[in-house]
Amino acid sequence: MTPDILDTAGAAEYLAISCPTLERLRLTGNGPQFAKLTPGNRGPVRYRRADLDAWIASRLVRSTSETVEA
């Protein structure tokens, strides 16, 4: 069973993408919502499983001709 709160590695595994890809999505603002637990650039980042599921749902398309909005 997947925990409700995941670090970057756990969230990347849950989404079946690499950590660098998830970090790039976070940097550009195109990834799932996340929580910064402390101020500053090096503070821990956590993802709620519900937010990961919502992000996946927001990217559903019906054909390859559709584009996903950023």
mmCIF file as Biopython writes it, N, C-alpha, C and O atoms, coordinates in Angstrom:
data_model
#
loop_
_atom_site.group_PDB
_atom_site.id
_atom_site.type_symbol
_atom_site.label_atom_id
_atom_site.label_alt_id
_atom_site.label_comp_id
_atom_site.label_asym_id
_atom_site.label_entity_id
_atom_site.label_seq_id
_atom_site.pdbx_PDB_ins_code
_atom_site.Cartn_x
_atom_site.Cartn_y
_atom_site.Cartn_z
_atom_site.occupancy
_atom_site.B_iso_or_equiv
_atom_site.auth_seq_id
_atom_site.auth_asym_id
_atom_site.pdbx_PDB_model_num
ATOM 1   N N  . MET A ? 1  ? 0.846  -1.185 0.000   1.0 0.0 1  A 1 
ATOM 2   C CA . MET A ? 1  ? 0.000  0.000  0.000   1.0 0.0 1  A 1 
ATOM 3   C C  . MET A ? 1  ? 0.894  1.251  0.000   1.0 0.0 1  A 1 
ATOM 4   O O  . MET A ? 1  ? 1.886  1.316  0.726   1.0 0.0 1  A 1 
ATOM 5   N N  . THR A ? 2  ? 0.533  2.219  -0.808  1.0 0.0 2  A 1 
ATOM 6   C CA . THR A ? 2  ? 1.296  3.451  -0.929  1.0 0.0 2  A 1 
ATOM 7   C C  . THR A ? 2  ? 0.933  4.397  0.210   1.0 0.0 2  A 1 
ATOM 8   O O  . THR A ? 2  ? -0.249 4.588  0.498   1.0 0.0 2  A 1 
ATOM 9   N N  . PRO A ? 3  ? 1.938  4.997  0.868   1.0 0.0 3  A 1 
ATOM 10  C CA . PRO A ? 3  ? 1.627  5.964  1.929   1.0 0.0 3  A 1 
ATOM 11  C C  . PRO A ? 3  ? 0.923  7.200  1.369   1.0 0.0 3  A 1 
ATOM 12  O O  . PRO A ? 3  ? 0.993  7.470  0.170   1.0 0.0 3  A 1 
ATOM 13  N N  . ASP A ? 4  ? 0.251  7.940  2.232   1.0 0.0 4  A 1 
ATOM 14  C CA . ASP A ? 4  ? -0.471 9.149  1.817   1.0 0.0 4  A 1 
ATOM 15  C C  . ASP A ? 4  ? 0.461  10.316 1.541   1.0 0.0 4  A 1 
ATOM 16  O O  . ASP A ? 4  ? 0.107  11.216 0.779   1.0 0.0 4  A 1 
ATOM 17  N N  . ILE A ? 5  ? 1.650  10.323 2.146   1.0 0.0 5  A 1 
ATOM 18  C CA . ILE A ? 5  ? 2.635  11.390 1.961   1.0 0.0 5  A 1 
ATOM 19  C C  . ILE A ? 5  ? 3.915  10.745 1.429   1.0 0.0 5  A 1 
ATOM 20  O O  . ILE A ? 5  ? 4.420  9.775  1.994   1.0 0.0 5  A 1 
ATOM 21  N N  . LEU A ? 6  ? 4.432  11.309 0.324   1.0 0.0 6  A 1 
ATOM 22  C CA . LEU A ? 6  ? 5.615  10.733 -0.313  1.0 0.0 6  A 1 
ATOM 23  C C  . LEU A ? 6  ? 6.694  11.784 -0.515  1.0 0.0 6  A 1 
ATOM 24  O O  . LEU A ? 6  ? 6.395  12.956 -0.744  1.0 0.0 6  A 1 
ATOM 25  N N  . ASP A ? 7  ? 7.952  11.361 -0.431  1.0 0.0 7  A 1 
ATOM 26  C CA . ASP A ? 7  ? 9.041  12.247 -0.800  1.0 0.0 7  A 1 
ATOM 27  C C  . ASP A ? 7  ? 9.180  12.216 -2.322  1.0 0.0 7  A 1 
ATOM 28  O O  . ASP A ? 7  ? 8.396  11.551 -2.999  1.0 0.0 7  A 1 
ATOM 29  N N  . THR A ? 8  ? 10.165 12.926 -2.863  1.0 0.0 8  A 1 
ATOM 30  C CA . THR A ? 8  ? 10.307 13.015 -4.310  1.0 0.0 8  A 1 
ATOM 31  C C  . THR A ? 8  ? 10.530 11.644 -4.940  1.0 0.0 8  A 1 
ATOM 32  O O  . THR A ? 8  ? 9.932  11.329 -5.969  1.0 0.0 8  A 1 
ATOM 33  N N  . ALA A ? 9  ? 11.378 10.836 -4.335  1.0 0.0 9  A 1 
ATOM 34  C CA . ALA A ? 9  ? 11.651 9.510  -4.890  1.0 0.0 9  A 1 
ATOM 35  C C  . ALA A ? 9  ? 10.394 8.642  -4.887  1.0 0.0 9  A 1 
ATOM 36  O O  . ALA A ? 9  ? 10.118 7.938  -5.859  1.0 0.0 9  A 1 
ATOM 37  N N  . GLY A ? 10 ? 9.641  8.695  -3.802  1.0 0.0 10 A 1 
ATOM 38  C CA . GLY A ? 10 ? 8.412  7.908  -3.715  1.0 0.0 10 A 1 
ATOM 39  C C  . GLY A ? 10 ? 7.359  8.387  -4.689  1.0 0.0 10 A 1 
ATOM 40  O O  . GLY A ? 10 ? 6.647  7.580  -5.287  1.0 0.0 10 A 1 
ATOM 41  N N  . ALA A ? 11 ? 7.254  9.707  -4.853  1.0 0.0 11 A 1 
ATOM 42  C CA . ALA A ? 11 ? 6.280  10.263 -5.790  1.0 0.0 11 A 1 
ATOM 43  C C  . ALA A ? 11 ? 6.657  9.913  -7.222  1.0 0.0 11 A 1 
ATOM 44  O O  . ALA A ? 11 ? 5.791  9.572  -8.027  1.0 0.0 11 A 1 
ATOM 45  N N  . ALA A ? 12 ? 7.946  9.996  -7.544  1.0 0.0 12 A 1 
ATOM 46  C CA . ALA A ? 12 ? 8.404  9.645  -8.888  1.0 0.0 12 A 1 
ATOM 47  C C  . ALA A ? 12 ? 8.111  8.174  -9.179  1.0 0.0 12 A 1 
ATOM 48  O O  . ALA A ? 12 ? 7.663  7.831  -10.273 1.0 0.0 12 A 1 
ATOM 49  N N  . GLU A ? 13 ? 8.362  7.318  -8.209  1.0 0.0 13 A 1 
ATOM 50  C CA . GLU A ? 13 ? 8.065  5.895  -8.385  1.0 0.0 13 A 1 
ATOM 51  C C  . GLU A ? 13 ? 6.573  5.681  -8.589  1.0 0.0 13 A 1 
ATOM 52  O O  . GLU A ? 13 ? 6.172  4.922  -9.471  1.0 0.0 13 A 1 
ATOM 53  N N  . TYR A ? 14 ? 5.748  6.341  -7.786  1.0 0.0 14 A 1 
ATOM 54  C CA . TYR A ? 14 ? 4.290  6.228  -7.897  1.0 0.0 14 A 1 
ATOM 55  C C  . TYR A ? 14 ? 3.809  6.659  -9.283  1.0 0.0 14 A 1 
ATOM 56  O O  . TYR A ? 14 ? 2.904  6.049  -9.852  1.0 0.0 14 A 1 
ATOM 57  N N  . LEU A ? 15 ? 4.427  7.721  -9.824  1.0 0.0 15 A 1 
ATOM 58  C CA . LEU A ? 15 ? 4.038  8.233  -11.142 1.0 0.0 15 A 1 
ATOM 59  C C  . LEU A ? 15 ? 4.724  7.493  -12.288 1.0 0.0 15 A 1 
ATOM 60  O O  . LEU A ? 15 ? 4.396  7.711  -13.454 1.0 0.0 15 A 1 
ATOM 61  N N  . ALA A ? 16 ? 5.668  6.625  -11.962 1.0 0.0 16 A 1 
ATOM 62  C CA . ALA A ? 16 ? 6.442  5.874  -12.958 1.0 0.0 16 A 1 
ATOM 63  C C  . ALA A ? 16 ? 7.237  6.813  -13.872 1.0 0.0 16 A 1 
ATOM 64  O O  . ALA A ? 16 ? 7.297  6.623  -15.087 1.0 0.0 16 A 1 
ATOM 65  N N  . ILE A ? 17 ? 7.842  7.829  -13.255 1.0 0.0 17 A 1 
ATOM 66  C CA . ILE A ? 17 ? 8.740  8.737  -13.959 1.0 0.0 17 A 1 
ATOM 67  C C  . ILE A ? 17 ? 10.017 8.842  -13.133 1.0 0.0 17 A 1 
ATOM 68  O O  . ILE A ? 17 ? 10.048 8.409  -11.982 1.0 0.0 17 A 1 
ATOM 69  N N  . SER A ? 18 ? 11.055 9.407  -13.706 1.0 0.0 18 A 1 
ATOM 70  C CA . SER A ? 18 ? 12.318 9.539  -12.974 1.0 0.0 18 A 1 
ATOM 71  C C  . SER A ? 18 ? 12.264 10.728 -12.009 1.0 0.0 18 A 1 
ATOM 72  O O  . SER A ? 18 ? 11.457 11.643 -12.174 1.0 0.0 18 A 1 
ATOM 73  N N  . CYS A ? 19 ? 13.124 10.696 -11.017 1.0 0.0 19 A 1 
ATOM 74  C CA . CYS A ? 19 ? 13.229 11.823 -10.080 1.0 0.0 19 A 1 
ATOM 75  C C  . CYS A ? 19 ? 13.607 13.108 -10.803 1.0 0.0 19 A 1 
ATOM 76  O O  . CYS A ? 19 ? 13.004 14.149 -10.538 1.0 0.0 19 A 1 
ATOM 77  N N  . PRO A ? 20 ? 14.600 13.074 -11.722 1.0 0.0 20 A 1 
ATOM 78  C CA . PRO A ? 20 ? 14.922 14.317 -12.430 1.0 0.0 20 A 1 
ATOM 79  C C  . PRO A ? 20 ? 13.740 14.881 -13.228 1.0 0.0 20 A 1 
ATOM 80  O O  . PRO A ? 20 ? 13.582 16.097 -13.326 1.0 0.0 20 A 1 
ATOM 81  N N  . THR A ? 21 ? 12.927 14.014 -13.788 1.0 0.0 21 A 1 
ATOM 82  C CA . THR A ? 21 ? 11.749 14.491 -14.520 1.0 0.0 21 A 1 
ATOM 83  C C  . THR A ? 21 ? 10.768 15.157 -13.568 1.0 0.0 21 A 1 
ATOM 84  O O  . THR A ? 21 ? 10.244 16.227 -13.877 1.0 0.0 21 A 1 
ATOM 85  N N  . LEU A ? 22 ? 10.510 14.549 -12.423 1.0 0.0 22 A 1 
ATOM 86  C CA . LEU A ? 22 ? 9.593  15.141 -11.451 1.0 0.0 22 A 1 
ATOM 87  C C  . LEU A ? 22 ? 10.153 16.466 -10.931 1.0 0.0 22 A 1 
ATOM 88  O O  . LEU A ? 22 ? 9.405  17.426 -10.751 1.0 0.0 22 A 1 
ATOM 89  N N  . GLU A ? 23 ? 11.456 16.521 -10.692 1.0 0.0 23 A 1 
ATOM 90  C CA . GLU A ? 23 ? 12.069 17.767 -10.236 1.0 0.0 23 A 1 
ATOM 91  C C  . GLU A ? 23 ? 11.958 18.863 -11.296 1.0 0.0 23 A 1 
ATOM 92  O O  . GLU A ? 23 ? 11.727 20.024 -10.959 1.0 0.0 23 A 1 
ATOM 93  N N  . ARG A ? 24 ? 12.120 18.510 -12.569 1.0 0.0 24 A 1 
ATOM 94  C CA . ARG A ? 24 ? 11.982 19.491 -13.656 1.0 0.0 24 A 1 
ATOM 95  C C  . ARG A ? 24 ? 10.540 19.980 -13.744 1.0 0.0 24 A 1 
ATOM 96  O O  . ARG A ? 24 ? 10.298 21.172 -13.934 1.0 0.0 24 A 1 
ATOM 97  N N  . LEU A ? 25 ? 9.583  19.066 -13.608 1.0 0.0 25 A 1 
ATOM 98  C CA . LEU A ? 25 ? 8.172  19.463 -13.621 1.0 0.0 25 A 1 
ATOM 99  C C  . LEU A ? 25 ? 7.858  20.396 -12.458 1.0 0.0 25 A 1 
ATOM 100 O O  . LEU A ? 25 ? 7.081  21.339 -12.606 1.0 0.0 25 A 1 
ATOM 101 N N  . ARG A ? 26 ? 8.458  20.135 -11.310 1.0 0.0 26 A 1 
ATOM 102 C CA . ARG A ? 26 ? 8.264  20.995 -10.138 1.0 0.0 26 A 1 
ATOM 103 C C  . ARG A ? 26 ? 8.854  22.381 -10.401 1.0 0.0 26 A 1 
ATOM 104 O O  . ARG A ? 26 ? 8.239  23.393 -10.063 1.0 0.0 26 A 1 
ATOM 105 N N  . LEU A ? 27 ? 10.023 22.426 -10.993 1.0 0.0 27 A 1 
ATOM 106 C CA . LEU A ? 27 ? 10.695 23.685 -11.290 1.0 0.0 27 A 1 
ATOM 107 C C  . LEU A ? 27 ? 9.892  24.540 -12.271 1.0 0.0 27 A 1 
ATOM 108 O O  . LEU A ? 27 ? 9.805  25.757 -12.109 1.0 0.0 27 A 1 
ATOM 109 N N  . THR A ? 28 ? 9.308  23.905 -13.284 1.0 0.0 28 A 1 
ATOM 110 C CA . THR A ? 28 ? 8.566  24.640 -14.312 1.0 0.0 28 A 1 
ATOM 111 C C  . THR A ? 28 ? 7.120  24.918 -13.916 1.0 0.0 28 A 1 
ATOM 112 O O  . THR A ? 28 ? 6.432  25.689 -14.585 1.0 0.0 28 A 1 
ATOM 113 N N  . GLY A ? 29 ? 6.656  24.300 -12.839 1.0 0.0 29 A 1 
ATOM 114 C CA . GLY A ? 29 ? 5.272  24.489 -12.425 1.0 0.0 29 A 1 
ATOM 115 C C  . GLY A ? 29 ? 4.279  23.617 -13.171 1.0 0.0 29 A 1 
ATOM 116 O O  . GLY A ? 29 ? 3.072  23.841 -13.081 1.0 0.0 29 A 1 
ATOM 117 N N  . ASN A ? 30 ? 4.767  22.626 -13.909 1.0 0.0 30 A 1 
ATOM 118 C CA . ASN A ? 30 ? 3.889  21.746 -14.673 1.0 0.0 30 A 1 
ATOM 119 C C  . ASN A ? 30 ? 3.602  20.420 -13.983 1.0 0.0 30 A 1 
ATOM 120 O O  . ASN A ? 30 ? 2.875  19.586 -14.523 1.0 0.0 30 A 1 
ATOM 121 N N  . GLY A ? 31 ? 4.157  20.218 -12.809 1.0 0.0 31 A 1 
ATOM 122 C CA . GLY A ? 31 ? 3.974  18.959 -12.102 1.0 0.0 31 A 1 
ATOM 123 C C  . GLY A ? 31 ? 2.848  19.035 -11.089 1.0 0.0 31 A 1 
ATOM 124 O O  . GLY A ? 31 ? 2.122  20.027 -11.012 1.0 0.0 31 A 1 
ATOM 125 N N  . PRO A ? 32 ? 2.717  17.977 -10.320 1.0 0.0 32 A 1 
ATOM 126 C CA . PRO A ? 32 ? 1.692  17.942 -9.278  1.0 0.0 32 A 1 
ATOM 127 C C  . PRO A ? 32 ? 2.005  18.920 -8.153  1.0 0.0 32 A 1 
ATOM 128 O O  . PRO A ? 32 ? 3.156  19.306 -7.952  1.0 0.0 32 A 1 
ATOM 129 N N  . GLN A ? 33 ? 0.968  19.313 -7.426  1.0 0.0 33 A 1 
ATOM 130 C CA . GLN A ? 33 ? 1.162  20.174 -6.258  1.0 0.0 33 A 1 
ATOM 131 C C  . GLN A ? 33 ? 2.055  19.462 -5.255  1.0 0.0 33 A 1 
ATOM 132 O O  . GLN A ? 33 ? 2.057  18.234 -5.170  1.0 0.0 33 A 1 
ATOM 133 N N  . PHE A ? 34 ? 2.811  20.241 -4.501  1.0 0.0 34 A 1 
ATOM 134 C CA . PHE A ? 34 ? 3.705  19.682 -3.496  1.0 0.0 34 A 1 
ATOM 135 C C  . PHE A ? 34 ? 3.737  20.610 -2.294  1.0 0.0 34 A 1 
ATOM 136 O O  . PHE A ? 34 ? 3.271  21.747 -2.360  1.0 0.0 34 A 1 
ATOM 137 N N  . ALA A ? 35 ? 4.285  20.119 -1.211  1.0 0.0 35 A 1 
ATOM 138 C CA . ALA A ? 35 ? 4.416  20.912 0.013   1.0 0.0 35 A 1 
ATOM 139 C C  . ALA A ? 35 ? 5.894  21.110 0.319   1.0 0.0 35 A 1 
ATOM 140 O O  . ALA A ? 35 ? 6.674  20.158 0.277   1.0 0.0 35 A 1 
ATOM 141 N N  . LYS A ? 36 ? 6.278  22.345 0.628   1.0 0.0 36 A 1 
ATOM 142 C CA . LYS A ? 36 ? 7.614  22.645 1.137   1.0 0.0 36 A 1 
ATOM 143 C C  . LYS A ? 36 ? 7.477  22.697 2.652   1.0 0.0 36 A 1 
ATOM 144 O O  . LYS A ? 36 ? 6.727  23.517 3.182   1.0 0.0 36 A 1 
ATOM 145 N N  . LEU A ? 37 ? 8.188  21.838 3.342   1.0 0.0 37 A 1 
ATOM 146 C CA . LEU A ? 37 ? 7.993  21.718 4.785   1.0 0.0 37 A 1 
ATOM 147 C C  . LEU A ? 37 ? 8.772  22.740 5.595   1.0 0.0 37 A 1 
ATOM 148 O O  . LEU A ? 37 ? 8.429  23.010 6.746   1.0 0.0 37 A 1 
ATOM 149 N N  . THR A ? 38 ? 9.817  23.312 5.008   1.0 0.0 38 A 1 
ATOM 150 C CA . THR A ? 38 ? 10.579 24.356 5.687   1.0 0.0 38 A 1 
ATOM 151 C C  . THR A ? 38 ? 10.937 25.428 4.666   1.0 0.0 38 A 1 
ATOM 152 O O  . THR A ? 38 ? 10.965 25.147 3.468   1.0 0.0 38 A 1 
ATOM 153 N N  . PRO A ? 39 ? 11.211 26.647 5.114   1.0 0.0 39 A 1 
ATOM 154 C CA . PRO A ? 39 ? 11.586 27.691 4.168   1.0 0.0 39 A 1 
ATOM 155 C C  . PRO A ? 39 ? 12.962 27.422 3.554   1.0 0.0 39 A 1 
ATOM 156 O O  . PRO A ? 39 ? 13.751 26.644 4.090   1.0 0.0 39 A 1 
ATOM 157 N N  . GLY A ? 40 ? 13.229 28.061 2.452   1.0 0.0 40 A 1 
ATOM 158 C CA . GLY A ? 40 ? 14.534 27.942 1.812   1.0 0.0 40 A 1 
ATOM 159 C C  . GLY A ? 40 ? 14.526 26.964 0.659   1.0 0.0 40 A 1 
ATOM 160 O O  . GLY A ? 40 ? 13.581 26.198 0.474   1.0 0.0 40 A 1 
ATOM 161 N N  . ASN A ? 41 ? 15.595 27.005 -0.112  1.0 0.0 41 A 1 
ATOM 162 C CA . ASN A ? 41 ? 15.683 26.173 -1.306  1.0 0.0 41 A 1 
ATOM 163 C C  . ASN A ? 41 ? 15.942 24.706 -1.028  1.0 0.0 41 A 1 
ATOM 164 O O  . ASN A ? 41 ? 15.613 23.858 -1.858  1.0 0.0 41 A 1 
ATOM 165 N N  . ARG A ? 42 ? 16.512 24.390 0.096   1.0 0.0 42 A 1 
ATOM 166 C CA . ARG A ? 42 ? 16.908 23.013 0.368   1.0 0.0 42 A 1 
ATOM 167 C C  . ARG A ? 42 ? 15.964 22.278 1.321   1.0 0.0 42 A 1 
ATOM 168 O O  . ARG A ? 42 ? 16.265 21.169 1.764   1.0 0.0 42 A 1 
ATOM 169 N N  . GLY A ? 43 ? 14.835 22.888 1.631   1.0 0.0 43 A 1 
ATOM 170 C CA . GLY A ? 43 ? 13.894 22.243 2.532   1.0 0.0 43 A 1 
ATOM 171 C C  . GLY A ? 43 ? 13.253 21.018 1.906   1.0 0.0 43 A 1 
ATOM 172 O O  . GLY A ? 43 ? 13.165 20.922 0.681   1.0 0.0 43 A 1 
ATOM 173 N N  . PRO A ? 44 ? 12.808 20.088 2.722   1.0 0.0 44 A 1 
ATOM 174 C CA . PRO A ? 44 ? 12.202 18.879 2.196   1.0 0.0 44 A 1 
ATOM 175 C C  . PRO A ? 44 ? 10.897 19.165 1.453   1.0 0.0 44 A 1 
ATOM 176 O O  . PRO A ? 44 ? 10.124 20.042 1.838   1.0 0.0 44 A 1 
ATOM 177 N N  . VAL A ? 45 ? 10.673 18.415 0.394   1.0 0.0 45 A 1 
ATOM 178 C CA . VAL A ? 45 ? 9.463  18.507 -0.424  1.0 0.0 45 A 1 
ATOM 179 C C  . VAL A ? 45 ? 8.684  17.209 -0.233  1.0 0.0 45 A 1 
ATOM 180 O O  . VAL A ? 45 ? 9.264  16.124 -0.222  1.0 0.0 45 A 1 
ATOM 181 N N  . ARG A ? 46 ? 7.390  17.328 -0.086  1.0 0.0 46 A 1 
ATOM 182 C CA . ARG A ? 46 ? 6.533  16.153 0.045   1.0 0.0 46 A 1 
ATOM 183 C C  . ARG A ? 46 ? 5.330  16.294 -0.873  1.0 0.0 46 A 1 
ATOM 184 O O  . ARG A ? 46 ? 4.878  17.398 -1.178  1.0 0.0 46 A 1 
ATOM 185 N N  . TYR A ? 47 ? 4.831  15.153 -1.301  1.0 0.0 47 A 1 
ATOM 186 C CA . TYR A ? 47 ? 3.668  15.085 -2.175  1.0 0.0 47 A 1 
ATOM 187 C C  . TYR A ? 47 ? 2.581  14.264 -1.499  1.0 0.0 47 A 1 
ATOM 188 O O  . TYR A ? 47 ? 2.850  13.217 -0.910  1.0 0.0 47 A 1 
ATOM 189 N N  . ARG A ? 48 ? 1.348  14.755 -1.592  1.0 0.0 48 A 1 
ATOM 190 C CA . ARG A ? 48 ? 0.214  13.966 -1.118  1.0 0.0 48 A 1 
ATOM 191 C C  . ARG A ? 48 ? -0.218 13.054 -2.263  1.0 0.0 48 A 1 
ATOM 192 O O  . ARG A ? 48 ? -0.293 13.480 -3.416  1.0 0.0 48 A 1 
ATOM 193 N N  . ARG A ? 49 ? -0.497 11.813 -1.935  1.0 0.0 49 A 1 
ATOM 194 C CA . ARG A ? 49 ? -0.933 10.862 -2.960  1.0 0.0 49 A 1 
ATOM 195 C C  . ARG A ? 49 ? -2.170 11.368 -3.680  1.0 0.0 49 A 1 
ATOM 196 O O  . ARG A ? 49 ? -2.296 11.171 -4.889  1.0 0.0 49 A 1 
ATOM 197 N N  . ALA A ? 50 ? -3.082 12.012 -2.975  1.0 0.0 50 A 1 
ATOM 198 C CA . ALA A ? 50 ? -4.298 12.555 -3.596  1.0 0.0 50 A 1 
ATOM 199 C C  . ALA A ? 50 ? -3.954 13.598 -4.660  1.0 0.0 50 A 1 
ATOM 200 O O  . ALA A ? 50 ? -4.617 13.667 -5.695  1.0 0.0 50 A 1 
ATOM 201 N N  . ASP A ? 51 ? -2.918 14.414 -4.411  1.0 0.0 51 A 1 
ATOM 202 C CA . ASP A ? 51 ? -2.497 15.411 -5.399  1.0 0.0 51 A 1 
ATOM 203 C C  . ASP A ? 51 ? -1.856 14.760 -6.616  1.0 0.0 51 A 1 
ATOM 204 O O  . ASP A ? 51 ? -2.017 15.244 -7.736  1.0 0.0 51 A 1 
ATOM 205 N N  . LEU A ? 52 ? -1.135 13.673 -6.406  1.0 0.0 52 A 1 
ATOM 206 C CA . LEU A ? 52 ? -0.563 12.937 -7.539  1.0 0.0 52 A 1 
ATOM 207 C C  . LEU A ? 52 ? -1.670 12.355 -8.404  1.0 0.0 52 A 1 
ATOM 208 O O  . LEU A ? 52 ? -1.616 12.426 -9.632  1.0 0.0 52 A 1 
ATOM 209 N N  . ASP A ? 53 ? -2.680 11.776 -7.749  1.0 0.0 53 A 1 
ATOM 210 C CA . ASP A ? 53 ? -3.824 11.215 -8.488  1.0 0.0 53 A 1 
ATOM 211 C C  . ASP A ? 53 ? -4.570 12.308 -9.244  1.0 0.0 53 A 1 
ATOM 212 O O  . ASP A ? 53 ? -4.984 12.098 -10.384 1.0 0.0 53 A 1 
ATOM 213 N N  . ALA A ? 54 ? -4.747 13.471 -8.623  1.0 0.0 54 A 1 
ATOM 214 C CA . ALA A ? 54 ? -5.438 14.591 -9.281  1.0 0.0 54 A 1 
ATOM 215 C C  . ALA A ? 54 ? -4.636 15.080 -10.481 1.0 0.0 54 A 1 
ATOM 216 O O  . ALA A ? 54 ? -5.217 15.424 -11.510 1.0 0.0 54 A 1 
ATOM 217 N N  . TRP A ? 55 ? -3.308 15.116 -10.363 1.0 0.0 55 A 1 
ATOM 218 C CA . TRP A ? 55 ? -2.463 15.551 -11.474 1.0 0.0 55 A 1 
ATOM 219 C C  . TRP A ? 55 ? -2.579 14.575 -12.638 1.0 0.0 55 A 1 
ATOM 220 O O  . TRP A ? 55 ? -2.684 14.989 -13.793 1.0 0.0 55 A 1 
ATOM 221 N N  . ILE A ? 56 ? -2.561 13.294 -12.337 1.0 0.0 56 A 1 
ATOM 222 C CA . ILE A ? 56 ? -2.740 12.291 -13.394 1.0 0.0 56 A 1 
ATOM 223 C C  . ILE A ? 56 ? -4.092 12.492 -14.064 1.0 0.0 56 A 1 
ATOM 224 O O  . ILE A ? 56 ? -4.182 12.496 -15.292 1.0 0.0 56 A 1 
ATOM 225 N N  . ALA A ? 57 ? -5.134 12.657 -13.276 1.0 0.0 57 A 1 
ATOM 226 C CA . ALA A ? 57 ? -6.489 12.836 -13.826 1.0 0.0 57 A 1 
ATOM 227 C C  . ALA A ? 57 ? -6.571 14.090 -14.704 1.0 0.0 57 A 1 
ATOM 228 O O  . ALA A ? 57 ? -7.302 14.103 -15.694 1.0 0.0 57 A 1 
ATOM 229 N N  . SER A ? 58 ? -5.830 15.134 -14.351 1.0 0.0 58 A 1 
ATOM 230 C CA . SER A ? 58 ? -5.875 16.374 -15.128 1.0 0.0 58 A 1 
ATOM 231 C C  . SER A ? 58 ? -5.174 16.236 -16.475 1.0 0.0 58 A 1 
ATOM 232 O O  . SER A ? 58 ? -5.314 17.105 -17.336 1.0 0.0 58 A 1 
ATOM 233 N N  . ARG A ? 59 ? -4.435 15.173 -16.660 1.0 0.0 59 A 1 
ATOM 234 C CA . ARG A ? 59 ? -3.671 14.981 -17.885 1.0 0.0 59 A 1 
ATOM 235 C C  . ARG A ? 59 ? -4.263 13.898 -18.792 1.0 0.0 59 A 1 
ATOM 236 O O  . ARG A ? 59 ? -3.623 13.476 -19.755 1.0 0.0 59 A 1 
ATOM 237 N N  . LEU A ? 60 ? -5.463 13.457 -18.490 1.0 0.0 60 A 1 
ATOM 238 C CA . LEU A ? 60 ? -6.102 12.437 -19.320 1.0 0.0 60 A 1 
ATOM 239 C C  . LEU A ? 60 ? -6.508 13.017 -20.666 1.0 0.0 60 A 1 
ATOM 240 O O  . LEU A ? 60 ? -7.021 14.134 -20.742 1.0 0.0 60 A 1 
ATOM 241 N N  . VAL A ? 61 ? -6.276 12.255 -21.723 1.0 0.0 61 A 1 
ATOM 242 C CA . VAL A ? 61 ? -6.692 12.632 -23.076 1.0 0.0 61 A 1 
ATOM 243 C C  . VAL A ? 61 ? -7.362 11.423 -23.731 1.0 0.0 61 A 1 
ATOM 244 O O  . VAL A ? 61 ? -7.205 10.293 -23.268 1.0 0.0 61 A 1 
ATOM 245 N N  . ARG A ? 62 ? -8.102 11.665 -24.800 1.0 0.0 62 A 1 
ATOM 246 C CA . ARG A ? 62 ? -8.796 10.578 -25.492 1.0 0.0 62 A 1 
ATOM 247 C C  . ARG A ? 62 ? -8.100 10.137 -26.778 1.0 0.0 62 A 1 
ATOM 248 O O  . ARG A ? 62 ? -8.344 9.034  -27.266 1.0 0.0 62 A 1 
ATOM 249 N N  . SER A ? 63 ? -7.246 10.978 -27.323 1.0 0.0 63 A 1 
ATOM 250 C CA . SER A ? 63 ? -6.532 10.584 -28.533 1.0 0.0 63 A 1 
ATOM 251 C C  . SER A ? 63 ? -5.161 11.256 -28.561 1.0 0.0 63 A 1 
ATOM 252 O O  . SER A ? 63 ? -4.903 12.195 -27.808 1.0 0.0 63 A 1 
ATOM 253 N N  . THR A ? 64 ? -4.296 10.769 -29.428 1.0 0.0 64 A 1 
ATOM 254 C CA . THR A ? 64 ? -2.959 11.342 -29.528 1.0 0.0 64 A 1 
ATOM 255 C C  . THR A ? 64 ? -2.971 12.713 -30.167 1.0 0.0 64 A 1 
ATOM 256 O O  . THR A ? 64 ? -1.967 13.422 -30.112 1.0 0.0 64 A 1 
ATOM 257 N N  . SER A ? 65 ? -4.078 13.105 -30.773 1.0 0.0 65 A 1 
ATOM 258 C CA . SER A ? 65 ? -4.147 14.434 -31.376 1.0 0.0 65 A 1 
ATOM 259 C C  . SER A ? 65 ? -4.471 15.522 -30.341 1.0 0.0 65 A 1 
ATOM 260 O O  . SER A ? 65 ? -4.323 16.711 -30.626 1.0 0.0 65 A 1 
ATOM 261 N N  . GLU A ? 66 ? -4.906 15.123 -29.159 1.0 0.0 66 A 1 
ATOM 262 C CA . GLU A ? 66 ? -5.158 16.083 -28.090 1.0 0.0 66 A 1 
ATOM 263 C C  . GLU A ? 66 ? -3.844 16.469 -27.434 1.0 0.0 66 A 1 
ATOM 264 O O  . GLU A ? 66 ? -2.912 15.668 -27.370 1.0 0.0 66 A 1 
ATOM 265 N N  . THR A ? 67 ? -3.778 17.695 -26.950 1.0 0.0 67 A 1 
ATOM 266 C CA . THR A ? 67 ? -2.600 18.125 -26.202 1.0 0.0 67 A 1 
ATOM 267 C C  . THR A ? 67 ? -2.976 18.302 -24.754 1.0 0.0 67 A 1 
ATOM 268 O O  . THR A ? 67 ? -4.128 18.588 -24.426 1.0 0.0 67 A 1 
ATOM 269 N N  . VAL A ? 68 ? -2.006 18.133 -23.899 1.0 0.0 68 A 1 
ATOM 270 C CA . VAL A ? 68 ? -2.190 18.317 -22.461 1.0 0.0 68 A 1 
ATOM 271 C C  . VAL A ? 68 ? -1.816 19.758 -22.155 1.0 0.0 68 A 1 
ATOM 272 O O  . VAL A ? 68 ? -0.731 20.210 -22.519 1.0 0.0 68 A 1 
ATOM 273 N N  . GLU A ? 69 ? -2.702 20.478 -21.492 1.0 0.0 69 A 1 
ATOM 274 C CA . GLU A ? 69 ? -2.426 21.861 -21.111 1.0 0.0 69 A 1 
ATOM 275 C C  . GLU A ? 69 ? -1.472 21.878 -19.932 1.0 0.0 69 A 1 
ATOM 276 O O  . GLU A ? 69 ? -1.585 21.069 -19.011 1.0 0.0 69 A 1 
ATOM 277 N N  . ALA A ? 70 ? -0.546 22.794 -19.973 1.0 0.0 70 A 1 
ATOM 278 C CA . ALA A ? 70 ? 0.443  22.919 -18.885 1.0 0.0 70 A 1 
ATOM 279 C C  . ALA A ? 70 ? -0.192 23.501 -17.652 1.0 0.0 70 A 1 
ATOM 280 O O  . ALA A ? 70 ? 0.480  23.680 -16.637 1.0 0.0 70 A 1 
#
